[in-house]
């Protein structure tokens, strides 16, 4: 079962879908998320969010000024500024 991921900025949804792996930069360092990850609430640091879809397609976004929340198999990333770069 893949992760359900929601990446939103202050004014729009940037990306939403299923992922097998998500790596994001927090103030504590980079953290990777896969199905079954324990619940987490963390502050985003400026950097890239790297999403790997179940098909293997990679999506990269710049994100800053926000937080992320992992609960169950749902990862929500809320950034003040976020934009896809690939």
N, C-alpha and C positions, 0 to 999 in steps of 0.2 A: 504494500500500500504506500503510495507516494505522499509527500508532504503537500499540504495546501498552502500556497504562499500568496501573500498580498503585500505588495510594495506600493506605498502611497506617499505623495508629497503633500505639502500644505494645500495645494489647489487642485490636485488631480490624482487619479489612479495611474501609476506608472507601469506596473505589470502585475498580472494575477494569473495563477495557473498551478499546475502540479510540478513538483521537483523531486529529484532523488537526492540532491545535495545542495545546500546553500551555505556559502561562507560570507560572513560579514565582519567588519572591523568595529570593535567596541572600544571604550576607554580602557578596558582591561586587556585588550589584545584581540587577535582574530579568533573567531569561533565558528565551527562548522556544525551544521544541523542536518540530521537524517531522521527518518522515521523512528519513532520511539524515544527521541531525545527527552530528557527531563525538562520540566518547566523552567523557563528562564525569563527574566526581565532585565534588560541591559540598556545602557546609554550608547548610542551610536557615536563613533568617532568619524571624522571626515575620511572617506576612502571608498573603495569599491565594494559592491555587493555582487558576488558571483553566484549565479544560479545555473544548475545543471538539470535540464529536463529529463524525464525518464527515457526519452529517445536518444539522449546524449548531447542534444543541442545545448550550447552554452550561451547564456545571456549575462551581460555585464552592465551594471549601472553605477554611476557615482551617486553617493548619498552623504548627507551631513545634517547635523542639528536635529536629532530625534532619538527614537528608542526602538527597540524590538522586543517582541513578546512571543514566546513559544509556549503553547498550551495544547496538550494532546498532540495531534499531528497537524496543527495549524500554526504557521509562522507569520506574524504580522510585523512589517517594518514600516514605521511611520517616520518620515524625514521632513524637515523643513524645506529642504531642497533635494530633489532626486531627478535624475534623467538617465535614460538608457544610452549607452555608448556602443553597444553591439548586441 
